[in-house]
Amino acid sequence: MLSIPRDLSYNDLFELVESLSHESSATVSVPSRFQDGGRFGMSGLLIQWFAKWSRTSSSRQLKIIGSPPSTVLTKLAFEPHGCAALYFAASAVGALKFSATSAEIRKYLIPTLLAMQSSRYRDTNGSRAAHLCCFQGAANEFLLPLYSQRDEGTLRKAEGFQTLTRQMIESFEPLALRAISGEKFEYLGTLVEELFANTHDHARFDERDLVYPFGNVRGIFMRTYEYRARPTESGDDSGPLGRYLALSTSQKKFYRPSADENMRRFEHMQPRSESRDVPLLPTRVLEVTVYDTGPGLARRWAAKHASSTDVNHISVEEETNYVKACFEMHATTKRSSGFGQGLDSSLEALKGLGAFMSLRTGRLFLHQDFSKPGTSKFAPQHWYEKRPELPVTPGTSYTIAIPLSRGDQ
């Protein structure tokens, strides 16, 4: 049995991905909530993991830890990773001889789905967050906040996503809206629209345009939280995000940390061992994740533009170049008609926001700081410079960090 810990780190998750090839991966236990809400972007990463679980194990059993199991399942249904666990699992077992089939497990998702469908965003998550998830094949797959009708061809346009983004944030932290200027909010709404439009096209089919037999999900997750650098994260784990937040708070007047203090500490930040004595002060962060569990950017790009290429045997550098190509002007991997400028528009929005983005797709875990002066293109770096190649994961997960400030910046 695989057991997912409450304090799941990135390295823990990568080891879990590698463990999916073993027979012990058929049964999985997962906490209903993670410590401190989980690390940056962990919800999307774990959803990708559950998708791979569904494609590598025929007897996917969810082990429910806690009693009564029905209460645990209800809590899981109000967390993004829990939604994926309930959706992809083939069965569940627990205390008191509890046993449930896939159909019985998915019934616990109904209250969450109804909250999503009726735009009751505060009721879509058990903590300070909001979540929308489209489950392939579900009666409510095409959620009305995302689609004007329950039909795949009715994805909302810019104005609808501006309203959606505002309502989602307002549902769990209205004060966060005061911390984002009107111009930056337009960038944020555009970013959510463009990224989700990509998931709409990528998540429902594999690179051959076939439906995945065990389902797919795509969605949006937003939350706010206090970011504190943990000693075990400095340098090797969340170092890129920590450095971004330290630099951001040294340049702008944010309403939680002291700018002067963070500048002093930023200048003295060192790798893991030295930085334990100079952790970052708390920073209030808006985190936005847009995810899907389709073939991933490089695989989809290769299927369209390099069909003779076997993506399983290309180098990490080549895979990175495929991902970069997806962000070039006029480049598109979309099945639908259009000009194919979605991801390029996303770059403009990221620069306008001065945001930090992580991207997990295929064998890659990339990041880029868009607050740096002179940023003009998509030029990501590997999260782990010494380990650029990671275990393959399906789909794509974008996670955006935006430090919250007072008024316009």
LUMKOLVEX-271766 format. One record per residue (C-alpha): residue in one letter; x, y, z; residue number from 0. Coordinates in Angstrom, 2 decimals. Each point is the difference from the previous one (the first is absolute). Example, Ala and Ser with C-alpha at 12.3 -4.5 7.8 and 13.67 -1.06 7.14 Angstrom:
REM residues 2
@res->a xx->12.30 yy->-4.50 zz->7.80 n->0 .
@res->s xx->1.37 yy->3.44 zz->-0.66 n->1 .
END
This chain:
REM residues 409
@res->m xx->0.00 yy->0.00 zz->0.00 n->0 .
@res->l xx->1.14 yy->3.53 zz->-0.75 n->1 .
@res->s xx->-0.58 yy->2.53 zz->2.75 n->2 .
@res->i xx->-0.05 yy->3.71 zz->-0.82 n->3 .
@res->p xx->1.24 yy->2.03 zz->3.03 n->4 .
@res->r xx->-1.69 yy->3.15 zz->1.31 n->5 .
@res->d xx->3.23 yy->1.97 zz->-0.45 n->6 .
@res->l xx->0.53 yy->-1.11 zz->-3.60 n->7 .
@res->s xx->3.12 yy->1.50 zz->-1.59 n->8 .
@res->y xx->0.85 yy->0.19 zz->-3.67 n->9 .
@res->n xx->2.64 yy->-2.70 zz->0.36 n->10 .
@res->d xx->-2.48 yy->-2.22 zz->1.83 n->11 .
@res->l xx->-2.41 yy->0.43 zz->-2.90 n->12 .
@res->f xx->2.63 yy->-0.79 zz->-2.63 n->13 .
@res->e xx->0.82 yy->-3.22 zz->1.87 n->14 .
@res->l xx->-3.70 yy->-0.84 zz->0.03 n->15 .
@res->v xx->-0.12 yy->0.47 zz->-3.78 n->16 .
@res->e xx->2.88 yy->-2.47 zz->-0.38 n->17 .
@res->s xx->-1.76 yy->-2.44 zz->2.37 n->18 .
@res->l xx->-3.01 yy->-0.28 zz->-2.30 n->19 .
@res->s xx->1.74 yy->-2.71 zz->-2.02 n->20 .
@res->h xx->-0.02 yy->-2.31 zz->3.03 n->21 .
@res->e xx->-2.82 yy->-2.33 zz->0.98 n->22 .
@res->s xx->-0.26 yy->1.70 zz->3.40 n->23 .
@res->s xx->-1.41 yy->3.07 zz->-1.72 n->24 .
@res->a xx->-3.42 yy->-1.61 zz->-0.48 n->25 .
@res->t xx->-1.10 yy->1.21 zz->3.45 n->26 .
@res->v xx->0.48 yy->3.61 zz->1.05 n->27 .
@res->s xx->-0.79 yy->1.93 zz->3.18 n->28 .
@res->v xx->-0.26 yy->3.77 zz->-0.14 n->29 .
@res->p xx->-0.62 yy->2.61 zz->2.74 n->30 .
@res->s xx->-3.16 yy->2.05 zz->-0.27 n->31 .
@res->r xx->2.11 yy->3.14 zz->0.53 n->32 .
@res->f xx->3.66 yy->0.89 zz->-0.17 n->33 .
@res->q xx->2.10 yy->1.79 zz->2.56 n->34 .
@res->d xx->-0.35 yy->3.77 zz->-0.45 n->35 .
@res->g xx->-2.13 yy->-0.65 zz->-3.08 n->36 .
@res->g xx->2.86 yy->-1.64 zz->-1.88 n->37 .
@res->r xx->3.01 yy->1.38 zz->-1.82 n->38 .
@res->f xx->-0.16 yy->2.40 zz->-2.92 n->39 .
@res->g xx->-1.83 yy->-1.61 zz->-2.92 n->40 .
@res->m xx->-0.29 yy->-3.35 zz->1.73 n->41 .
@res->s xx->-3.71 yy->-0.39 zz->-0.77 n->42 .
@res->g xx->0.57 yy->0.00 zz->-3.76 n->43 .
@res->l xx->3.06 yy->-2.24 zz->0.26 n->44 .
@res->l xx->-1.87 yy->-2.57 zz->2.06 n->45 .
@res->i xx->-2.97 yy->0.02 zz->-2.37 n->46 .
@res->q xx->2.44 yy->-0.86 zz->-2.79 n->47 .
@res->w xx->1.31 yy->-2.82 zz->2.18 n->48 .
@res->f xx->-3.47 yy->-1.49 zz->0.50 n->49 .
@res->a xx->-0.53 yy->0.11 zz->-3.77 n->50 .
@res->k xx->3.17 yy->-2.00 zz->-0.52 n->51 .
@res->w xx->-1.13 yy->-2.39 zz->2.73 n->52 .
@res->s xx->-3.18 yy->-0.63 zz->-2.00 n->53 .
@res->r xx->2.05 yy->-0.79 zz->-3.11 n->54 .
@res->t xx->2.50 yy->-2.36 zz->1.63 n->55 .
@res->s xx->-2.14 yy->-2.06 zz->2.38 n->56 .
@res->s xx->-3.12 yy->-1.96 zz->-0.92 n->57 .
@res->s xx->-1.05 yy->-0.60 zz->3.62 n->58 .
@res->r xx->0.14 yy->3.49 zz->1.46 n->59 .
@res->q xx->-1.05 yy->-0.23 zz->3.62 n->60 .
@res->l xx->-0.32 yy->2.96 zz->2.34 n->61 .
@res->k xx->0.82 yy->-0.86 zz->3.61 n->62 .
@res->i xx->-2.03 yy->2.19 zz->2.34 n->63 .
@res->i xx->1.88 yy->0.83 zz->3.19 n->64 .
@res->g xx->-2.35 yy->1.18 zz->2.75 n->65 .
@res->s xx->-3.47 yy->-0.73 zz->1.24 n->66 .
@res->p xx->-2.70 yy->0.14 zz->-1.06 n->67 .
@res->p xx->1.22 yy->-0.35 zz->-3.61 n->68 .
@res->s xx->-3.01 yy->1.92 zz->-1.31 n->69 .
@res->t xx->1.15 yy->3.10 zz->1.89 n->70 .
@res->v xx->3.51 yy->-0.30 zz->-1.44 n->71 .
@res->l xx->-1.37 yy->-0.38 zz->-3.52 n->72 .
@res->t xx->-2.20 yy->3.06 zz->0.47 n->73 .
@res->k xx->3.05 yy->2.06 zz->1.01 n->74 .
@res->l xx->2.02 yy->-1.33 zz->-2.93 n->75 .
@res->a xx->-2.71 yy->1.15 zz->-2.40 n->76 .
@res->f xx->0.61 yy->3.61 zz->1.05 n->77 .
@res->e xx->3.71 yy->0.01 zz->-0.85 n->78 .
@res->p xx->1.43 yy->0.06 zz->-3.56 n->79 .
@res->h xx->2.24 yy->-3.03 zz->0.53 n->80 .
@res->g xx->-2.89 yy->-1.78 zz->1.72 n->81 .
@res->c xx->-2.27 yy->0.61 zz->-2.98 n->82 .
@res->a xx->2.59 yy->-1.66 zz->-2.24 n->83 .
@res->a xx->0.44 yy->-2.90 zz->2.42 n->84 .
@res->l xx->-3.73 yy->-0.71 zz->0.12 n->85 .
@res->y xx->-0.38 yy->0.39 zz->-3.76 n->86 .
@res->f xx->2.91 yy->-2.22 zz->-1.06 n->87 .
@res->a xx->-0.32 yy->-2.74 zz->2.66 n->88 .
@res->a xx->-1.67 yy->-3.28 zz->-0.99 n->89 .
@res->s xx->-0.98 yy->-0.91 zz->3.58 n->90 .
@res->a xx->0.49 yy->0.99 zz->3.62 n->91 .
@res->v xx->0.44 yy->-1.88 zz->3.28 n->92 .
@res->g xx->0.16 yy->1.21 zz->3.57 n->93 .
@res->a xx->-0.74 yy->-0.67 zz->3.65 n->94 .
@res->l xx->-3.09 yy->-1.87 zz->1.20 n->95 .
@res->k xx->0.14 yy->-2.24 zz->-3.09 n->96 .
@res->f xx->-0.75 yy->2.96 zz->-2.23 n->97 .
@res->s xx->0.07 yy->-0.74 zz->-3.71 n->98 .
@res->a xx->-1.21 yy->2.07 zz->-2.94 n->99 .
@res->t xx->0.03 yy->-0.24 zz->-3.78 n->100 .
@res->s xx->1.07 yy->2.77 zz->-2.36 n->101 .
@res->a xx->-3.60 yy->1.10 zz->-0.54 n->102 .
@res->e xx->-0.61 yy->0.11 zz->3.76 n->103 .
@res->i xx->3.17 yy->2.03 zz->0.61 n->104 .
@res->r xx->-0.88 yy->2.58 zz->-2.63 n->105 .
@res->k xx->-3.33 yy->0.72 zz->1.70 n->106 .
@res->y xx->1.98 yy->1.89 zz->2.64 n->107 .
@res->l xx->1.00 yy->2.47 zz->-2.73 n->108 .
@res->i xx->-3.61 yy->1.04 zz->-0.67 n->109 .
@res->p xx->-0.22 yy->2.81 zz->2.64 n->110 .
@res->t xx->3.28 yy->1.46 zz->-1.25 n->111 .
@res->l xx->-1.09 yy->-0.23 zz->-3.61 n->112 .
@res->l xx->-3.32 yy->1.67 zz->0.75 n->113 .
@res->a xx->1.82 yy->2.84 zz->1.79 n->114 .
@res->m xx->2.27 yy->0.43 zz->-3.03 n->115 .
@res->q xx->-2.89 yy->-0.10 zz->-2.45 n->116 .
@res->s xx->-2.01 yy->2.60 zz->1.96 n->117 .
@res->s xx->2.99 yy->2.36 zz->0.52 n->118 .
@res->r xx->0.05 yy->-0.50 zz->3.79 n->119 .
@res->y xx->3.78 yy->0.22 zz->-0.04 n->120 .
@res->r xx->0.48 yy->0.17 zz->3.76 n->121 .
@res->d xx->-1.65 yy->-3.42 zz->0.24 n->122 .
@res->t xx->2.36 yy->-1.61 zz->-2.50 n->123 .
@res->n xx->2.91 yy->-0.30 zz->2.43 n->124 .
@res->g xx->0.42 yy->-0.79 zz->3.67 n->125 .
@res->s xx->2.50 yy->2.80 zz->0.65 n->126 .
@res->r xx->0.71 yy->3.55 zz->-1.20 n->127 .
@res->a xx->-0.14 yy->-0.78 zz->-3.69 n->128 .
@res->a xx->-2.27 yy->-0.62 zz->-3.00 n->129 .
@res->h xx->0.08 yy->-2.84 zz->-2.49 n->130 .
@res->l xx->-1.63 yy->-0.82 zz->-3.33 n->131 .
@res->c xx->0.53 yy->-3.44 zz->-1.53 n->132 .
@res->c xx->-1.36 yy->-1.45 zz->-3.22 n->133 .
@res->f xx->-0.28 yy->-3.79 zz->0.20 n->134 .
@res->q xx->0.03 yy->-1.69 zz->-3.37 n->135 .
@res->g xx->-3.26 yy->-1.79 zz->-0.69 n->136 .
@res->a xx->-1.87 yy->1.49 zz->2.96 n->137 .
@res->a xx->-3.48 yy->1.43 zz->-0.46 n->138 .
@res->n xx->1.41 yy->3.29 zz->1.32 n->139 .
@res->e xx->3.28 yy->-0.15 zz->-1.93 n->140 .
@res->f xx->-0.56 yy->3.38 zz->-1.67 n->141 .
@res->l xx->-0.44 yy->2.17 zz->3.08 n->142 .
@res->l xx->-2.12 yy->3.09 zz->-0.53 n->143 .
@res->p xx->2.55 yy->2.39 zz->1.55 n->144 .
@res->l xx->2.38 yy->-1.11 zz->-2.78 n->145 .
@res->y xx->-2.46 yy->-0.69 zz->-2.83 n->146 .
@res->s xx->-3.06 yy->2.00 zz->-0.95 n->147 .
@res->q xx->-1.86 yy->-3.26 zz->-0.62 n->148 .
@res->r xx->0.63 yy->-3.62 zz->0.91 n->149 .
@res->d xx->1.80 yy->-0.53 zz->-3.26 n->150 .
@res->e xx->3.66 yy->-0.18 zz->-1.00 n->151 .
@res->g xx->-0.35 yy->2.71 zz->-2.62 n->152 .
@res->t xx->-1.14 yy->2.72 zz->2.39 n->153 .
@res->l xx->3.17 yy->0.86 zz->1.93 n->154 .
@res->r xx->-0.39 yy->3.51 zz->1.40 n->155 .
@res->k xx->1.95 yy->2.93 zz->-1.40 n->156 .
@res->a xx->2.13 yy->2.66 zz->1.67 n->157 .
@res->e xx->-2.79 yy->1.84 zz->1.82 n->158 .
@res->g xx->-1.35 yy->-3.22 zz->1.47 n->159 .
@res->f xx->3.41 yy->-1.00 zz->1.34 n->160 .
@res->q xx->0.57 yy->3.45 zz->1.48 n->161 .
@res->t xx->-3.25 yy->-0.39 zz->1.94 n->162 .
@res->l xx->0.83 yy->-3.58 zz->0.95 n->163 .
@res->t xx->3.45 yy->0.91 zz->1.31 n->164 .
@res->r xx->-1.39 yy->2.85 zz->2.09 n->165 .
@res->q xx->-2.78 yy->-2.13 zz->1.46 n->166 .
@res->m xx->2.30 yy->-2.89 zz->0.86 n->167 .
@res->i xx->2.46 yy->2.22 zz->1.89 n->168 .
@res->e xx->-2.77 yy->1.96 zz->1.66 n->169 .
@res->s xx->-1.56 yy->-3.22 zz->1.31 n->170 .
@res->f xx->2.93 yy->-0.83 zz->2.27 n->171 .
@res->e xx->1.94 yy->3.27 zz->0.52 n->172 .
@res->p xx->-1.71 yy->3.23 zz->-1.14 n->173 .
@res->l xx->2.86 yy->2.13 zz->1.33 n->174 .
@res->a xx->2.31 yy->-1.56 zz->-2.57 n->175 .
@res->l xx->-1.86 yy->1.90 zz->-2.72 n->176 .
@res->r xx->1.10 yy->3.29 zz->1.58 n->177 .
@res->a xx->3.59 yy->-1.10 zz->-0.31 n->178 .
@res->i xx->-0.16 yy->-0.41 zz->-3.78 n->179 .
@res->s xx->-0.26 yy->3.06 zz->-2.21 n->180 .
@res->g xx->-2.66 yy->0.19 zz->-2.71 n->181 .
@res->e xx->2.58 yy->-0.42 zz->-2.75 n->182 .
@res->k xx->1.59 yy->-2.98 zz->1.67 n->183 .
@res->f xx->-3.37 yy->-1.58 zz->0.59 n->184 .
@res->e xx->-0.67 yy->0.17 zz->-3.74 n->185 .
@res->y xx->3.30 yy->-1.77 zz->-0.56 n->186 .
@res->l xx->-0.98 yy->-2.64 zz->2.54 n->187 .
@res->g xx->-3.39 yy->-0.64 zz->-1.61 n->188 .
@res->t xx->1.65 yy->-0.25 zz->-3.43 n->189 .
@res->l xx->2.55 yy->-2.45 zz->1.36 n->190 .
@res->v xx->-2.65 yy->-2.27 zz->1.52 n->191 .
@res->e xx->-2.00 yy->0.12 zz->-3.25 n->192 .
@res->e xx->2.94 yy->-0.86 zz->-2.25 n->193 .
@res->l xx->1.39 yy->-2.78 zz->2.17 n->194 .
@res->f xx->-3.37 yy->-1.63 zz->0.48 n->195 .
@res->a xx->-0.72 yy->0.25 zz->-3.74 n->196 .
@res->n xx->3.12 yy->-2.13 zz->-0.44 n->197 .
@res->t xx->-1.19 yy->-2.55 zz->2.53 n->198 .
@res->h xx->-3.38 yy->-0.06 zz->-1.75 n->199 .
@res->d xx->1.76 yy->-1.09 zz->-3.18 n->200 .
@res->h xx->2.67 yy->-2.22 zz->1.54 n->201 .
@res->a xx->-1.65 yy->-1.81 zz->2.88 n->202 .
@res->r xx->-2.79 yy->-1.92 zz->-1.67 n->203 .
@res->f xx->2.02 yy->-1.98 zz->-2.55 n->204 .
@res->d xx->3.40 yy->-1.62 zz->-0.32 n->205 .
@res->e xx->2.48 yy->0.93 zz->-2.73 n->206 .
@res->r xx->-1.86 yy->-2.27 zz->-2.45 n->207 .
@res->d xx->-3.29 yy->1.78 zz->0.81 n->208 .
@res->l xx->-1.32 yy->-3.04 zz->1.87 n->209 .
@res->v xx->-1.91 yy->0.14 zz->3.27 n->210 .
@res->y xx->1.86 yy->-1.32 zz->3.04 n->211 .
@res->p xx->-1.74 yy->-3.20 zz->1.16 n->212 .
@res->f xx->0.26 yy->0.80 zz->3.72 n->213 .
@res->g xx->-0.93 yy->3.64 zz->-0.26 n->214 .
@res->n xx->1.56 yy->3.42 zz->0.14 n->215 .
@res->v xx->-0.34 yy->3.18 zz->1.99 n->216 .
@res->r xx->0.77 yy->3.65 zz->-0.63 n->217 .
@res->g xx->-0.56 yy->2.93 zz->2.29 n->218 .
@res->i xx->0.89 yy->3.17 zz->1.86 n->219 .
@res->f xx->1.02 yy->0.30 zz->3.63 n->220 .
@res->m xx->0.59 yy->3.28 zz->1.86 n->221 .
@res->r xx->1.06 yy->0.62 zz->3.58 n->222 .
@res->t xx->1.78 yy->2.53 zz->2.20 n->223 .
@res->y xx->2.42 yy->-0.91 zz->2.72 n->224 .
@res->e xx->2.90 yy->1.24 zz->2.09 n->225 .
@res->y xx->3.22 yy->-1.12 zz->-1.62 n->226 .
@res->r xx->2.80 yy->-0.76 zz->2.46 n->227 .
@res->a xx->3.28 yy->-1.46 zz->-1.18 n->228 .
@res->r xx->0.55 yy->-3.32 zz->1.76 n->229 .
@res->p xx->3.56 yy->-1.01 zz->0.91 n->230 .
@res->t xx->-0.39 yy->-3.22 zz->-1.99 n->231 .
@res->e xx->-1.15 yy->1.92 zz->-3.09 n->232 .
@res->s xx->2.74 yy->2.61 zz->-0.26 n->233 .
@res->g xx->2.21 yy->-0.38 zz->-3.05 n->234 .
@res->d xx->-0.99 yy->-3.45 zz->-1.17 n->235 .
@res->d xx->-3.78 yy->-0.24 zz->0.36 n->236 .
@res->s xx->-1.86 yy->3.31 zz->-0.23 n->237 .
@res->g xx->3.09 yy->2.10 zz->-0.57 n->238 .
@res->p xx->-1.15 yy->1.60 zz->-3.30 n->239 .
@res->l xx->-3.28 yy->1.15 zz->1.54 n->240 .
@res->g xx->1.69 yy->1.14 zz->3.20 n->241 .
@res->r xx->2.51 yy->2.11 zz->-1.91 n->242 .
@res->y xx->-2.77 yy->1.53 zz->-2.10 n->243 .
@res->l xx->-2.03 yy->0.98 zz->3.07 n->244 .
@res->a xx->3.04 yy->1.38 zz->1.78 n->245 .
@res->l xx->0.90 yy->2.17 zz->-2.97 n->246 .
@res->s xx->-3.61 yy->1.06 zz->-0.60 n->247 .
@res->t xx->-0.53 yy->1.12 zz->3.57 n->248 .
@res->s xx->3.29 yy->1.90 zz->-0.04 n->249 .
@res->q xx->-1.22 yy->2.03 zz->-2.98 n->250 .
@res->k xx->-3.64 yy->0.61 zz->0.94 n->251 .
@res->k xx->-1.94 yy->0.93 zz->3.10 n->252 .
@res->f xx->-1.99 yy->-3.11 zz->0.84 n->253 .
@res->y xx->-2.41 yy->-0.04 zz->2.86 n->254 .
@res->r xx->1.53 yy->-2.89 zz->1.94 n->255 .
@res->p xx->3.82 yy->0.05 zz->-0.04 n->256 .
@res->s xx->2.44 yy->2.83 zz->0.55 n->257 .
@res->a xx->1.61 yy->1.00 zz->-3.30 n->258 .
@res->d xx->3.28 yy->1.17 zz->1.60 n->259 .
@res->e xx->0.29 yy->-3.13 zz->2.09 n->260 .
@res->n xx->-0.65 yy->-2.31 zz->-2.92 n->261 .
@res->m xx->2.53 yy->1.84 zz->-2.17 n->262 .
@res->r xx->2.63 yy->-0.48 zz->2.68 n->263 .
@res->r xx->-0.83 yy->-3.67 zz->0.29 n->264 .
@res->f xx->-0.22 yy->-0.49 zz->-3.75 n->265 .
@res->e xx->3.54 yy->1.32 zz->-0.41 n->266 .
@res->h xx->1.23 yy->-2.59 zz->2.46 n->267 .
@res->m xx->-2.01 yy->-2.98 zz->-1.30 n->268 .
@res->q xx->2.20 yy->-3.04 zz->-0.50 n->269 .
@res->p xx->-0.69 yy->-3.63 zz->-0.91 n->270 .
@res->r xx->-1.72 yy->-2.35 zz->2.42 n->271 .
@res->s xx->2.46 yy->-0.21 zz->2.92 n->272 .
@res->e xx->0.72 yy->3.71 zz->0.39 n->273 .
@res->s xx->-3.51 yy->1.32 zz->-0.69 n->274 .
@res->r xx->-1.57 yy->-1.72 zz->2.99 n->275 .
@res->d xx->0.93 yy->2.94 zz->2.18 n->276 .
@res->v xx->-1.49 yy->2.60 zz->-2.34 n->277 .
@res->p xx->-3.47 yy->-1.18 zz->-1.01 n->278 .
@res->l xx->-2.33 yy->2.26 zz->-1.93 n->279 .
@res->l xx->-2.56 yy->1.97 zz->1.90 n->280 .
@res->p xx->-3.62 yy->-1.04 zz->-0.72 n->281 .
@res->t xx->-1.33 yy->1.14 zz->-3.34 n->282 .
@res->r xx->-3.68 yy->-0.09 zz->-0.97 n->283 .
@res->v xx->-0.29 yy->-1.73 zz->-3.36 n->284 .
@res->l xx->-2.79 yy->-0.55 zz->-2.50 n->285 .
@res->e xx->0.59 yy->-3.36 zz->-1.65 n->286 .
@res->v xx->-1.80 yy->-0.92 zz->-3.24 n->287 .
@res->t xx->0.32 yy->-3.48 zz->-1.50 n->288 .
@res->v xx->-1.38 yy->-1.06 zz->-3.37 n->289 .
@res->y xx->0.45 yy->-3.70 zz->-0.66 n->290 .
@res->d xx->-0.92 yy->-2.82 zz->-2.36 n->291 .
@res->t xx->0.85 yy->-3.68 zz->-0.29 n->292 .
@res->g xx->0.34 yy->-0.26 zz->-3.77 n->293 .
@res->p xx->3.14 yy->-1.00 zz->-1.94 n->294 .
@res->g xx->2.06 yy->3.01 zz->1.06 n->295 .
@res->l xx->1.43 yy->2.86 zz->-2.05 n->296 .
@res->a xx->2.97 yy->-1.75 zz->-1.63 n->297 .
@res->r xx->-1.91 yy->-3.12 zz->-0.97 n->298 .
@res->r xx->-2.87 yy->1.99 zz->-1.50 n->299 .
@res->w xx->2.43 yy->2.28 zz->-1.85 n->300 .
@res->a xx->1.94 yy->-2.92 zz->-1.43 n->301 .
@res->a xx->-3.18 yy->-1.71 zz->-1.19 n->302 .
@res->k xx->-0.91 yy->3.10 zz->-2.02 n->303 .
@res->h xx->3.38 yy->1.29 zz->-1.19 n->304 .
@res->a xx->2.40 yy->-2.97 zz->0.23 n->305 .
@res->s xx->-2.18 yy->-3.07 zz->-0.39 n->306 .
@res->s xx->2.95 yy->-2.27 zz->-0.83 n->307 .
@res->t xx->1.68 yy->0.84 zz->3.31 n->308 .
@res->d xx->-0.24 yy->-2.40 zz->2.93 n->309 .
@res->v xx->-0.31 yy->2.34 zz->2.99 n->310 .
@res->n xx->0.95 yy->-2.85 zz->2.33 n->311 .
@res->h xx->3.52 yy->0.01 zz->-1.44 n->312 .
@res->i xx->0.85 yy->3.67 zz->-0.45 n->313 .
@res->s xx->2.36 yy->1.86 zz->2.30 n->314 .
@res->v xx->-1.16 yy->2.27 zz->2.81 n->315 .
@res->e xx->1.39 yy->2.95 zz->-1.97 n->316 .
@res->e xx->-2.14 yy->-0.93 zz->-3.01 n->317 .
@res->e xx->-3.07 yy->-0.42 zz->2.17 n->318 .
@res->t xx->0.64 yy->3.42 zz->1.54 n->319 .
@res->n xx->0.25 yy->1.51 zz->-3.48 n->320 .
@res->y xx->-3.36 yy->-1.54 zz->-0.94 n->321 .
@res->v xx->-1.56 yy->1.60 zz->3.07 n->322 .
@res->k xx->1.57 yy->3.34 zz->-0.85 n->323 .
@res->a xx->-1.35 yy->-0.28 zz->-3.54 n->324 .
@res->c xx->-3.52 yy->-0.20 zz->1.41 n->325 .
@res->f xx->0.43 yy->3.56 zz->1.30 n->326 .
@res->e xx->1.17 yy->1.53 zz->-3.26 n->327 .
@res->m xx->-2.19 yy->2.47 zz->-1.89 n->328 .
@res->h xx->-2.53 yy->-1.68 zz->-2.30 n->329 .
@res->a xx->1.03 yy->-3.45 zz->1.21 n->330 .
@res->t xx->-2.87 yy->-2.23 zz->1.02 n->331 .
@res->t xx->-0.69 yy->-3.54 zz->1.10 n->332 .
@res->k xx->-3.75 yy->0.62 zz->0.23 n->333 .
@res->r xx->-2.52 yy->-2.25 zz->-1.72 n->334 .
@res->s xx->-2.45 yy->2.89 zz->-0.36 n->335 .
@res->s xx->0.24 yy->2.80 zz->-2.54 n->336 .
@res->g xx->1.60 yy->3.30 zz->0.90 n->337 .
@res->f xx->3.14 yy->2.02 zz->-0.34 n->338 .
@res->g xx->1.99 yy->-2.06 zz->2.49 n->339 .
@res->q xx->1.28 yy->2.94 zz->2.01 n->340 .
@res->g xx->-1.32 yy->-1.18 zz->3.37 n->341 .
@res->l xx->3.25 yy->-0.96 zz->1.72 n->342 .
@res->d xx->1.75 yy->3.02 zz->-1.48 n->343 .
@res->s xx->-2.73 yy->2.20 zz->1.52 n->344 .
@res->s xx->0.60 yy->-1.81 zz->3.27 n->345 .
@res->l xx->3.61 yy->1.16 zz->-0.05 n->346 .
@res->e xx->-1.11 yy->3.61 zz->-0.40 n->347 .
@res->a xx->-2.33 yy->-0.41 zz->2.96 n->348 .
@res->l xx->2.71 yy->-1.61 zz->2.14 n->349 .
@res->k xx->2.35 yy->2.90 zz->-0.76 n->350 .
@res->g xx->-2.73 yy->2.51 zz->0.80 n->351 .
@res->l xx->-0.60 yy->-1.69 zz->3.33 n->352 .
@res->g xx->3.69 yy->-0.36 zz->0.82 n->353 .
@res->a xx->-0.93 yy->-3.52 zz->1.06 n->354 .
@res->f xx->1.90 yy->-3.19 zz->0.71 n->355 .
@res->m xx->-1.03 yy->-3.12 zz->-1.93 n->356 .
@res->s xx->0.79 yy->-3.67 zz->0.38 n->357 .
@res->l xx->-0.79 yy->-2.52 zz->-2.73 n->358 .
@res->r xx->-0.07 yy->-3.77 zz->0.36 n->359 .
@res->t xx->-0.44 yy->-2.01 zz->-3.19 n->360 .
@res->g xx->1.56 yy->-3.20 zz->-1.30 n->361 .
@res->r xx->3.45 yy->-0.40 zz->1.56 n->362 .
@res->l xx->0.33 yy->3.70 zz->0.71 n->363 .
@res->f xx->-0.51 yy->2.17 zz->3.08 n->364 .
@res->l xx->0.71 yy->3.56 zz->-1.09 n->365 .
@res->h xx->-0.29 yy->3.47 zz->1.50 n->366 .
@res->q xx->0.36 yy->3.62 zz->-1.05 n->367 .
@res->d xx->0.02 yy->3.32 zz->1.83 n->368 .
@res->f xx->-1.91 yy->2.50 zz->-2.14 n->369 .
@res->s xx->0.72 yy->2.93 zz->2.31 n->370 .
@res->k xx->3.57 yy->0.34 zz->-1.22 n->371 .
@res->p xx->0.62 yy->3.10 zz->-2.13 n->372 .
@res->g xx->0.46 yy->-0.70 zz->-3.67 n->373 .
@res->t xx->-1.99 yy->-3.25 zz->-0.02 n->374 .
@res->s xx->-1.26 yy->-0.30 zz->-3.58 n->375 .
@res->k xx->-0.42 yy->-3.70 zz->-0.71 n->376 .
@res->f xx->-0.64 yy->-3.39 zz->1.49 n->377 .
@res->a xx->3.39 yy->-1.04 zz->1.33 n->378 .
@res->p xx->-0.65 yy->-2.42 zz->2.88 n->379 .
@res->q xx->2.57 yy->-1.68 zz->2.16 n->380 .
@res->h xx->-0.10 yy->-3.46 zz->1.52 n->381 .
@res->w xx->-1.24 yy->0.02 zz->3.60 n->382 .
@res->y xx->2.89 yy->-2.31 zz->0.88 n->383 .
@res->e xx->3.00 yy->1.08 zz->-2.02 n->384 .
@res->k xx->1.88 yy->-3.19 zz->0.89 n->385 .
@res->r xx->-2.98 yy->-2.21 zz->-0.83 n->386 .
@res->p xx->-1.67 yy->1.29 zz->-3.16 n->387 .
@res->e xx->-1.58 yy->-3.36 zz->-0.90 n->388 .
@res->l xx->-2.79 yy->-1.19 zz->2.27 n->389 .
@res->p xx->-2.41 yy->-2.96 zz->-0.15 n->390 .
@res->v xx->-2.57 yy->0.42 zz->-2.77 n->391 .
@res->t xx->-3.36 yy->1.37 zz->1.05 n->392 .
@res->p xx->-3.11 yy->0.45 zz->-2.16 n->393 .
@res->g xx->-1.59 yy->3.33 zz->-0.77 n->394 .
@res->t xx->1.10 yy->3.52 zz->0.81 n->395 .
@res->s xx->-0.20 yy->1.97 zz->3.23 n->396 .
@res->y xx->0.65 yy->3.76 zz->0.04 n->397 .
@res->t xx->0.21 yy->1.66 zz->3.40 n->398 .
@res->i xx->0.26 yy->3.78 zz->0.33 n->399 .
@res->a xx->1.11 yy->1.88 zz->3.13 n->400 .
@res->i xx->-0.99 yy->3.64 zz->0.44 n->401 .
@res->p xx->1.09 yy->1.75 zz->3.23 n->402 .
@res->l xx->-2.83 yy->2.15 zz->1.33 n->403 .
@res->s xx->0.77 yy->3.68 zz->0.49 n->404 .
@res->r xx->-1.77 yy->3.15 zz->1.16 n->405 .
@res->g xx->-1.79 yy->1.78 zz->-2.83 n->406 .
@res->d xx->1.44 yy->0.56 zz->-3.45 n->407 .
@res->q xx->3.61 yy->-0.78 zz->-0.78 n->408 .
END
